[in-house]
Amino acid sequence: MAITAPPAIVAAPTPPDRGDRATFSARATASFDHLKNHAIPEIEAVATNVYNNAVEAAANAAACAGAADQASTATTQAGIATTQAGIATTQAGIATTKAG
């Protein structure tokens, strides 16, 4: 089962403009707060989501490889059983010939 995606990313505030001294400080503080409170946790959530999906994909690949191994083993065992059935049929024919 795929891991659900993290919530939508919050838009960044208007970046500070060095030419606008009246709003520079407020915008710089807002940008820093956004980075600290939204951007970094969102990036961490996305990275965790990607990691969890990679782990799940690896586990699924291993399970598929295990199933392929089991199918190969079953095919081999079926071949052995067919060979043994042929041998038993031959032996039954020989026994019938000797008994007759």
Backbone as XML, in Angstrom:
<?xml version="1.0"?>
<chain id="A" units="angstrom">
  <residue number="1" name="MET">
    <atom name="N" x="0.860" y="-1.174" z="0.000"/>
    <atom name="CA" x="0.000" y="0.000" z="0.000"/>
    <atom name="C" x="0.899" y="1.226" z="0.000"/>
  </residue>
  <residue number="2" name="ALA">
    <atom name="N" x="0.648" y="2.116" z="-0.918"/>
    <atom name="CA" x="1.475" y="3.316" z="-1.040"/>
    <atom name="C" x="1.279" y="4.242" z="0.149"/>
  </residue>
  <residue number="3" name="ILE">
    <atom name="N" x="2.354" y="4.874" z="0.525"/>
    <atom name="CA" x="2.316" y="5.837" z="1.620"/>
    <atom name="C" x="1.654" y="7.112" z="1.089"/>
  </residue>
  <residue number="4" name="THR">
    <atom name="N" x="0.774" y="7.696" z="1.896"/>
    <atom name="CA" x="0.081" y="8.902" z="1.452"/>
    <atom name="C" x="1.047" y="10.088" z="1.399"/>
  </residue>
  <residue number="5" name="ALA">
    <atom name="N" x="0.771" y="10.968" z="0.480"/>
    <atom name="CA" x="1.612" y="12.155" z="0.310"/>
    <atom name="C" x="1.396" y="13.124" z="1.469"/>
  </residue>
  <residue number="6" name="PRO">
    <atom name="N" x="2.429" y="13.883" z="1.799"/>
    <atom name="CA" x="2.280" y="14.887" z="2.858"/>
    <atom name="C" x="1.323" y="15.989" z="2.418"/>
  </residue>
  <residue number="7" name="PRO">
    <atom name="N" x="0.855" y="16.791" z="3.365"/>
    <atom name="CA" x="-0.079" y="17.869" z="3.004"/>
    <atom name="C" x="0.558" y="18.866" z="2.039"/>
  </residue>
  <residue number="8" name="ALA">
    <atom name="N" x="-0.296" y="19.643" z="1.400"/>
    <atom name="CA" x="0.166" y="20.629" z="0.424"/>
    <atom name="C" x="1.147" y="21.611" z="1.058"/>
  </residue>
  <residue number="9" name="ILE">
    <atom name="N" x="2.046" y="22.091" z="0.250"/>
    <atom name="CA" x="3.070" y="23.016" z="0.720"/>
    <atom name="C" x="2.478" y="24.415" z="0.831"/>
  </residue>
  <residue number="10" name="VAL">
    <atom name="N" x="2.766" y="25.063" z="1.956"/>
    <atom name="CA" x="2.272" y="26.424" z="2.217"/>
    <atom name="C" x="3.102" y="27.414" z="1.397"/>
  </residue>
  <residue number="11" name="ALA">
    <atom name="N" x="2.434" y="28.341" z="0.741"/>
    <atom name="CA" x="3.123" y="29.334" z="-0.081"/>
    <atom name="C" x="3.982" y="30.248" z="0.782"/>
  </residue>
  <residue number="12" name="ALA">
    <atom name="N" x="5.131" y="30.604" z="0.263"/>
    <atom name="CA" x="6.049" y="31.501" z="0.968"/>
    <atom name="C" x="5.515" y="32.927" z="0.948"/>
  </residue>
  <residue number="13" name="PRO">
    <atom name="N" x="5.835" y="33.683" z="1.989"/>
    <atom name="CA" x="5.414" y="35.089" z="1.996"/>
    <atom name="C" x="6.241" y="35.899" z="0.998"/>
  </residue>
  <residue number="14" name="THR">
    <atom name="N" x="5.841" y="37.135" z="0.808"/>
    <atom name="CA" x="6.572" y="38.027" z="-0.094"/>
    <atom name="C" x="7.993" y="38.194" z="0.425"/>
  </residue>
  <residue number="15" name="PRO">
    <atom name="N" x="8.987" y="37.968" z="-0.423"/>
    <atom name="CA" x="10.366" y="38.078" z="0.053"/>
    <atom name="C" x="10.746" y="39.526" z="0.356"/>
  </residue>
  <residue number="16" name="PRO">
    <atom name="N" x="11.729" y="39.697" z="1.239"/>
    <atom name="CA" x="12.165" y="41.067" z="1.566"/>
    <atom name="C" x="12.871" y="41.708" z="0.366"/>
  </residue>
  <residue number="17" name="ASP">
    <atom name="N" x="12.737" y="43.021" z="0.275"/>
    <atom name="CA" x="13.373" y="43.786" z="-0.798"/>
    <atom name="C" x="14.272" y="44.824" z="-0.138"/>
  </residue>
  <residue number="18" name="ARG">
    <atom name="N" x="15.568" y="44.735" z="-0.377"/>
    <atom name="CA" x="16.512" y="45.670" z="0.265"/>
    <atom name="C" x="16.216" y="47.122" z="-0.104"/>
  </residue>
  <residue number="19" name="GLY">
    <atom name="N" x="15.586" y="47.336" z="-1.252"/>
    <atom name="CA" x="15.276" y="48.700" z="-1.677"/>
    <atom name="C" x="14.083" y="49.289" z="-0.932"/>
  </residue>
  <residue number="20" name="ASP">
    <atom name="N" x="13.306" y="48.452" z="-0.264"/>
    <atom name="CA" x="12.124" y="48.928" z="0.458"/>
    <atom name="C" x="12.389" y="48.786" z="1.954"/>
  </residue>
  <residue number="21" name="ARG">
    <atom name="N" x="13.000" y="49.841" z="2.521"/>
    <atom name="CA" x="13.407" y="49.782" z="3.927"/>
    <atom name="C" x="12.217" y="49.729" z="4.884"/>
  </residue>
  <residue number="22" name="ALA">
    <atom name="N" x="11.067" y="50.191" z="4.454"/>
    <atom name="CA" x="9.895" y="50.240" z="5.335"/>
    <atom name="C" x="9.366" y="48.834" z="5.638"/>
  </residue>
  <residue number="23" name="THR">
    <atom name="N" x="9.471" y="47.908" z="4.676"/>
    <atom name="CA" x="8.919" y="46.561" z="4.877"/>
    <atom name="C" x="9.982" y="45.478" z="4.979"/>
  </residue>
  <residue number="24" name="PHE">
    <atom name="N" x="11.253" y="45.853" z="4.808"/>
    <atom name="CA" x="12.311" y="44.850" z="4.770"/>
    <atom name="C" x="12.337" y="43.996" z="6.032"/>
  </residue>
  <residue number="25" name="SER">
    <atom name="N" x="12.360" y="44.611" z="7.181"/>
    <atom name="CA" x="12.475" y="43.870" z="8.436"/>
    <atom name="C" x="11.289" y="42.927" z="8.642"/>
  </residue>
  <residue number="26" name="ALA">
    <atom name="N" x="10.079" y="43.423" z="8.406"/>
    <atom name="CA" x="8.888" y="42.586" z="8.602"/>
    <atom name="C" x="8.872" y="41.417" z="7.616"/>
  </residue>
  <residue number="27" name="ARG">
    <atom name="N" x="9.236" y="41.699" z="6.372"/>
    <atom name="CA" x="9.247" y="40.630" z="5.370"/>
    <atom name="C" x="10.369" y="39.619" z="5.632"/>
  </residue>
  <residue number="28" name="ALA">
    <atom name="N" x="11.518" y="40.088" z="6.092"/>
    <atom name="CA" x="12.623" y="39.186" z="6.418"/>
    <atom name="C" x="12.223" y="38.265" z="7.571"/>
  </residue>
  <residue number="29" name="THR">
    <atom name="N" x="11.565" y="38.841" z="8.581"/>
    <atom name="CA" x="11.101" y="38.034" z="9.715"/>
    <atom name="C" x="10.051" y="37.025" z="9.253"/>
  </residue>
  <residue number="30" name="ALA">
    <atom name="N" x="9.125" y="37.462" z="8.409"/>
    <atom name="CA" x="8.088" y="36.556" z="7.898"/>
    <atom name="C" x="8.714" y="35.427" z="7.076"/>
  </residue>
  <residue number="31" name="SER">
    <atom name="N" x="9.720" y="35.751" z="6.276"/>
    <atom name="CA" x="10.390" y="34.731" z="5.469"/>
    <atom name="C" x="11.110" y="33.721" z="6.354"/>
  </residue>
  <residue number="32" name="PHE">
    <atom name="N" x="11.792" y="34.222" z="7.385"/>
    <atom name="CA" x="12.492" y="33.324" z="8.307"/>
    <atom name="C" x="11.492" y="32.435" z="9.044"/>
  </residue>
  <residue number="33" name="ASP">
    <atom name="N" x="10.400" y="33.029" z="9.527"/>
    <atom name="CA" x="9.381" y="32.246" z="10.237"/>
    <atom name="C" x="8.765" y="31.181" z="9.324"/>
  </residue>
  <residue number="34" name="HIS">
    <atom name="N" x="8.530" y="31.543" z="8.064"/>
    <atom name="CA" x="7.982" y="30.574" z="7.115"/>
    <atom name="C" x="8.967" y="29.419" z="6.911"/>
  </residue>
  <residue number="35" name="LEU">
    <atom name="N" x="10.223" y="29.744" z="6.753"/>
    <atom name="CA" x="11.239" y="28.716" z="6.568"/>
    <atom name="C" x="11.277" y="27.771" z="7.767"/>
  </residue>
  <residue number="36" name="LYS">
    <atom name="N" x="11.284" y="28.350" z="8.950"/>
    <atom name="CA" x="11.378" y="27.561" z="10.180"/>
    <atom name="C" x="10.105" y="26.764" z="10.452"/>
  </residue>
  <residue number="37" name="ASN">
    <atom name="N" x="8.946" y="27.364" z="10.261"/>
    <atom name="CA" x="7.684" y="26.731" z="10.656"/>
    <atom name="C" x="7.006" y="25.908" z="9.557"/>
  </residue>
  <residue number="38" name="HIS">
    <atom name="N" x="7.328" y="26.200" z="8.294"/>
    <atom name="CA" x="6.642" y="25.494" z="7.206"/>
    <atom name="C" x="7.601" y="24.771" z="6.266"/>
  </residue>
  <residue number="39" name="ALA">
    <atom name="N" x="8.523" y="25.506" z="5.682"/>
    <atom name="CA" x="9.353" y="24.942" z="4.618"/>
    <atom name="C" x="10.184" y="23.756" z="5.092"/>
  </residue>
  <residue number="40" name="ILE">
    <atom name="N" x="10.900" y="23.901" z="6.184"/>
    <atom name="CA" x="11.756" y="22.814" z="6.665"/>
    <atom name="C" x="10.925" y="21.592" z="7.067"/>
  </residue>
  <residue number="41" name="PRO">
    <atom name="N" x="9.860" y="21.729" z="7.867"/>
    <atom name="CA" x="9.048" y="20.544" z="8.175"/>
    <atom name="C" x="8.410" y="19.915" z="6.930"/>
  </residue>
  <residue number="42" name="GLU">
    <atom name="N" x="8.016" y="20.747" z="5.961"/>
    <atom name="CA" x="7.425" y="20.201" z="4.733"/>
    <atom name="C" x="8.456" y="19.425" z="3.931"/>
  </residue>
  <residue number="43" name="ILE">
    <atom name="N" x="9.661" y="19.947" z="3.838"/>
    <atom name="CA" x="10.733" y="19.247" z="3.128"/>
    <atom name="C" x="11.051" y="17.935" z="3.839"/>
  </residue>
  <residue number="44" name="GLU">
    <atom name="N" x="11.095" y="17.962" z="5.162"/>
    <atom name="CA" x="11.344" y="16.735" z="5.921"/>
    <atom name="C" x="10.220" y="15.725" z="5.695"/>
  </residue>
  <residue number="45" name="ALA">
    <atom name="N" x="8.969" y="16.194" z="5.645"/>
    <atom name="CA" x="7.837" y="15.299" z="5.416"/>
    <atom name="C" x="7.916" y="14.669" z="4.031"/>
  </residue>
  <residue number="46" name="VAL">
    <atom name="N" x="8.282" y="15.453" z="3.027"/>
    <atom name="CA" x="8.415" y="14.925" z="1.673"/>
    <atom name="C" x="9.557" y="13.908" z="1.627"/>
  </residue>
  <residue number="47" name="ALA">
    <atom name="N" x="10.681" y="14.221" z="2.265"/>
    <atom name="CA" x="11.810" y="13.289" z="2.277"/>
    <atom name="C" x="11.436" y="11.988" z="2.982"/>
  </residue>
  <residue number="48" name="THR">
    <atom name="N" x="10.702" y="12.086" z="4.090"/>
    <atom name="CA" x="10.254" y="10.892" z="4.807"/>
    <atom name="C" x="9.309" y="10.084" z="3.934"/>
  </residue>
  <residue number="49" name="ASN">
    <atom name="N" x="8.409" y="10.757" z="3.234"/>
    <atom name="CA" x="7.468" y="10.087" z="2.343"/>
    <atom name="C" x="8.210" y="9.340" z="1.230"/>
  </residue>
  <residue number="50" name="VAL">
    <atom name="N" x="9.193" y="9.982" z="0.634"/>
    <atom name="CA" x="9.972" y="9.347" z="-0.430"/>
    <atom name="C" x="10.713" y="8.128" z="0.121"/>
  </residue>
  <residue number="51" name="TYR">
    <atom name="N" x="11.313" y="8.281" z="1.297"/>
    <atom name="CA" x="12.035" y="7.169" z="1.924"/>
    <atom name="C" x="11.084" y="5.998" z="2.204"/>
  </residue>
  <residue number="52" name="ASN">
    <atom name="N" x="9.917" y="6.283" z="2.795"/>
    <atom name="CA" x="8.954" y="5.219" z="3.104"/>
    <atom name="C" x="8.483" y="4.510" z="1.846"/>
  </residue>
  <residue number="53" name="ASN">
    <atom name="N" x="8.250" y="5.261" z="0.774"/>
    <atom name="CA" x="7.846" y="4.646" z="-0.488"/>
    <atom name="C" x="8.968" y="3.775" z="-1.054"/>
  </residue>
  <residue number="54" name="ALA">
    <atom name="N" x="10.211" y="4.215" z="-0.916"/>
    <atom name="CA" x="11.346" y="3.421" z="-1.398"/>
    <atom name="C" x="11.472" y="2.123" z="-0.601"/>
  </residue>
  <residue number="55" name="VAL">
    <atom name="N" x="11.291" y="2.208" z="0.720"/>
    <atom name="CA" x="11.348" y="1.009" z="1.559"/>
    <atom name="C" x="10.244" y="0.037" z="1.162"/>
  </residue>
  <residue number="56" name="GLU">
    <atom name="N" x="9.041" y="0.567" z="0.952"/>
    <atom name="CA" x="7.919" y="-0.288" z="0.564"/>
    <atom name="C" x="8.164" y="-0.913" z="-0.806"/>
  </residue>
  <residue number="57" name="ALA">
    <atom name="N" x="8.710" y="-0.143" z="-1.739"/>
    <atom name="CA" x="8.999" y="-0.676" z="-3.071"/>
    <atom name="C" x="10.039" y="-1.793" z="-2.989"/>
  </residue>
  <residue number="58" name="ALA">
    <atom name="N" x="11.050" y="-1.611" z="-2.155"/>
    <atom name="CA" x="12.067" y="-2.649" z="-1.989"/>
    <atom name="C" x="11.461" y="-3.910" z="-1.380"/>
  </residue>
  <residue number="59" name="ALA">
    <atom name="N" x="10.589" y="-3.740" z="-0.399"/>
    <atom name="CA" x="9.933" y="-4.898" z="0.220"/>
    <atom name="C" x="9.052" y="-5.621" z="-0.790"/>
  </residue>
  <residue number="60" name="ASN">
    <atom name="N" x="8.332" y="-4.868" z="-1.609"/>
    <atom name="CA" x="7.489" y="-5.483" z="-2.636"/>
    <atom name="C" x="8.329" y="-6.217" z="-3.675"/>
  </residue>
  <residue number="61" name="ALA">
    <atom name="N" x="9.466" y="-5.632" z="-4.044"/>
    <atom name="CA" x="10.353" y="-6.289" z="-5.012"/>
    <atom name="C" x="10.891" y="-7.587" z="-4.432"/>
  </residue>
  <residue number="62" name="ALA">
    <atom name="N" x="11.249" y="-7.567" z="-3.145"/>
    <atom name="CA" x="11.748" y="-8.784" z="-2.494"/>
    <atom name="C" x="10.656" y="-9.842" z="-2.433"/>
  </residue>
  <residue number="63" name="ALA">
    <atom name="N" x="9.432" y="-9.416" z="-2.147"/>
    <atom name="CA" x="8.315" y="-10.364" z="-2.092"/>
    <atom name="C" x="8.063" y="-10.976" z="-3.472"/>
  </residue>
  <residue number="64" name="CYS">
    <atom name="N" x="8.146" y="-10.158" z="-4.501"/>
    <atom name="CA" x="7.959" y="-10.673" z="-5.864"/>
    <atom name="C" x="9.080" y="-11.650" z="-6.227"/>
  </residue>
  <residue number="65" name="ALA">
    <atom name="N" x="10.295" y="-11.318" z="-5.837"/>
    <atom name="CA" x="11.414" y="-12.221" z="-6.113"/>
    <atom name="C" x="11.216" y="-13.533" z="-5.367"/>
  </residue>
  <residue number="66" name="GLY">
    <atom name="N" x="10.711" y="-13.451" z="-4.129"/>
    <atom name="CA" x="10.432" y="-14.658" z="-3.352"/>
    <atom name="C" x="9.360" y="-15.490" z="-4.016"/>
  </residue>
  <residue number="67" name="ALA">
    <atom name="N" x="8.331" y="-14.838" z="-4.545"/>
    <atom name="CA" x="7.255" y="-15.557" z="-5.237"/>
    <atom name="C" x="7.791" y="-16.207" z="-6.508"/>
  </residue>
  <residue number="68" name="ALA">
    <atom name="N" x="8.678" y="-15.514" z="-7.200"/>
    <atom name="CA" x="9.273" y="-16.088" z="-8.412"/>
    <atom name="C" x="10.116" y="-17.300" z="-8.050"/>
  </residue>
  <residue number="69" name="ASP">
    <atom name="N" x="10.863" y="-17.219" z="-6.937"/>
    <atom name="CA" x="11.650" y="-18.369" z="-6.484"/>
    <atom name="C" x="10.744" y="-19.547" z="-6.155"/>
  </residue>
  <residue number="70" name="GLN">
    <atom name="N" x="9.624" y="-19.261" z="-5.481"/>
    <atom name="CA" x="8.686" y="-20.327" z="-5.129"/>
    <atom name="C" x="8.085" y="-20.949" z="-6.386"/>
  </residue>
  <residue number="71" name="ALA">
    <atom name="N" x="7.771" y="-20.128" z="-7.376"/>
    <atom name="CA" x="7.210" y="-20.645" z="-8.626"/>
    <atom name="C" x="8.241" y="-21.526" z="-9.330"/>
  </residue>
  <residue number="72" name="SER">
    <atom name="N" x="9.496" y="-21.089" z="-9.315"/>
    <atom name="CA" x="10.563" y="-21.877" z="-9.928"/>
    <atom name="C" x="10.727" y="-23.208" z="-9.208"/>
  </residue>
  <residue number="73" name="THR">
    <atom name="N" x="10.677" y="-23.181" z="-7.883"/>
    <atom name="CA" x="10.786" y="-24.406" z="-7.091"/>
    <atom name="C" x="9.622" y="-25.339" z="-7.395"/>
  </residue>
  <residue number="74" name="ALA">
    <atom name="N" x="8.420" y="-24.777" z="-7.484"/>
    <atom name="CA" x="7.240" y="-25.598" z="-7.787"/>
    <atom name="C" x="7.359" y="-26.228" z="-9.169"/>
  </residue>
  <residue number="75" name="THR">
    <atom name="N" x="7.872" y="-25.474" z="-10.133"/>
    <atom name="CA" x="8.062" y="-26.014" z="-11.477"/>
    <atom name="C" x="9.079" y="-27.151" z="-11.461"/>
  </residue>
  <residue number="76" name="THR">
    <atom name="N" x="10.163" y="-26.960" z="-10.721"/>
    <atom name="CA" x="11.183" y="-28.008" z="-10.598"/>
    <atom name="C" x="10.594" y="-29.256" z="-9.952"/>
  </residue>
  <residue number="77" name="GLN">
    <atom name="N" x="9.819" y="-29.056" z="-8.876"/>
    <atom name="CA" x="9.214" y="-30.193" z="-8.192"/>
    <atom name="C" x="8.206" y="-30.913" z="-9.091"/>
  </residue>
  <residue number="78" name="ALA">
    <atom name="N" x="7.477" y="-30.162" z="-9.894"/>
    <atom name="CA" x="6.535" y="-30.781" z="-10.832"/>
    <atom name="C" x="7.287" y="-31.615" z="-11.862"/>
  </residue>
  <residue number="79" name="GLY">
    <atom name="N" x="8.424" y="-31.125" z="-12.324"/>
    <atom name="CA" x="9.252" y="-31.882" z="-13.265"/>
    <atom name="C" x="9.760" y="-33.171" z="-12.644"/>
  </residue>
  <residue number="80" name="ILE">
    <atom name="N" x="10.195" y="-33.073" z="-11.382"/>
    <atom name="CA" x="10.664" y="-34.271" z="-10.672"/>
    <atom name="C" x="9.520" y="-35.270" z="-10.521"/>
  </residue>
  <residue number="81" name="ALA">
    <atom name="N" x="8.340" y="-34.782" z="-10.155"/>
    <atom name="CA" x="7.182" y="-35.666" z="-9.988"/>
    <atom name="C" x="6.813" y="-36.339" z="-11.304"/>
  </residue>
  <residue number="82" name="THR">
    <atom name="N" x="6.897" y="-35.606" z="-12.408"/>
    <atom name="CA" x="6.606" y="-36.181" z="-13.719"/>
    <atom name="C" x="7.619" y="-37.273" z="-14.054"/>
  </residue>
  <residue number="83" name="THR">
    <atom name="N" x="8.884" y="-37.016" z="-13.778"/>
    <atom name="CA" x="9.932" y="-38.010" z="-14.022"/>
    <atom name="C" x="9.698" y="-39.256" z="-13.168"/>
  </residue>
  <residue number="84" name="GLN">
    <atom name="N" x="9.360" y="-39.039" z="-11.893"/>
    <atom name="CA" x="9.101" y="-40.175" z="-11.004"/>
    <atom name="C" x="7.869" y="-40.962" z="-11.459"/>
  </residue>
  <residue number="85" name="ALA">
    <atom name="N" x="6.863" y="-40.286" z="-11.970"/>
    <atom name="CA" x="5.678" y="-40.972" z="-12.484"/>
    <atom name="C" x="6.051" y="-41.825" z="-13.692"/>
  </residue>
  <residue number="86" name="GLY">
    <atom name="N" x="6.919" y="-41.312" z="-14.534"/>
    <atom name="CA" x="7.393" y="-42.080" z="-15.698"/>
    <atom name="C" x="8.160" y="-43.313" z="-15.261"/>
  </residue>
  <residue number="87" name="ILE">
    <atom name="N" x="9.009" y="-43.143" z="-14.259"/>
    <atom name="CA" x="9.773" y="-44.282" z="-13.729"/>
    <atom name="C" x="8.826" y="-45.310" z="-13.132"/>
  </residue>
  <residue number="88" name="ALA">
    <atom name="N" x="7.835" y="-44.851" z="-12.376"/>
    <atom name="CA" x="6.870" y="-45.774" z="-11.768"/>
    <atom name="C" x="6.081" y="-46.519" z="-12.837"/>
  </residue>
  <residue number="89" name="THR">
    <atom name="N" x="5.724" y="-45.827" z="-13.909"/>
    <atom name="CA" x="4.993" y="-46.477" z="-14.997"/>
    <atom name="C" x="5.865" y="-47.553" z="-15.650"/>
  </residue>
  <residue number="90" name="THR">
    <atom name="N" x="7.121" y="-47.224" z="-15.866"/>
    <atom name="CA" x="8.058" y="-48.197" z="-16.439"/>
    <atom name="C" x="8.211" y="-49.409" z="-15.526"/>
  </residue>
  <residue number="91" name="GLN">
    <atom name="N" x="8.370" y="-49.147" z="-14.235"/>
    <atom name="CA" x="8.522" y="-50.237" z="-13.270"/>
    <atom name="C" x="7.257" y="-51.096" z="-13.214"/>
  </residue>
  <residue number="92" name="ALA">
    <atom name="N" x="6.098" y="-50.464" z="-13.311"/>
    <atom name="CA" x="4.847" y="-51.215" z="-13.311"/>
    <atom name="C" x="4.763" y="-52.092" z="-14.553"/>
  </residue>
  <residue number="93" name="GLY">
    <atom name="N" x="5.211" y="-51.567" z="-15.679"/>
    <atom name="CA" x="5.246" y="-52.354" z="-16.929"/>
    <atom name="C" x="6.170" y="-53.551" z="-16.797"/>
  </residue>
  <residue number="94" name="ILE">
    <atom name="N" x="7.340" y="-53.341" z="-16.203"/>
    <atom name="CA" x="8.317" y="-54.421" z="-16.008"/>
    <atom name="C" x="7.721" y="-55.473" z="-15.079"/>
  </residue>
  <residue number="95" name="ALA">
    <atom name="N" x="7.099" y="-55.022" z="-13.980"/>
    <atom name="CA" x="6.501" y="-55.956" z="-13.014"/>
    <atom name="C" x="5.373" y="-56.739" z="-13.672"/>
  </residue>
  <residue number="96" name="THR">
    <atom name="N" x="4.590" y="-56.074" z="-14.500"/>
    <atom name="CA" x="3.495" y="-56.777" z="-15.190"/>
    <atom name="C" x="4.053" y="-57.829" z="-16.150"/>
  </residue>
  <residue number="97" name="THR">
    <atom name="N" x="5.124" y="-57.477" z="-16.845"/>
    <atom name="CA" x="5.754" y="-58.399" z="-17.779"/>
    <atom name="C" x="6.295" y="-59.625" z="-17.045"/>
  </residue>
  <residue number="98" name="LYS">
    <atom name="N" x="6.961" y="-59.390" z="-15.895"/>
    <atom name="CA" x="7.532" y="-60.495" z="-15.113"/>
    <atom name="C" x="6.427" y="-61.356" z="-14.504"/>
  </residue>
  <residue number="99" name="ALA">
    <atom name="N" x="5.333" y="-60.729" z="-14.112"/>
    <atom name="CA" x="4.245" y="-61.486" z="-13.485"/>
    <atom name="C" x="3.505" y="-62.323" z="-14.514"/>
  </residue>
  <residue number="100" name="GLY">
    <atom name="N" x="3.479" y="-61.885" z="-15.755"/>
    <atom name="CA" x="2.714" y="-62.558" z="-16.807"/>
    <atom name="C" x="3.382" y="-63.741" z="-17.339"/>
  </residue>
</chain>
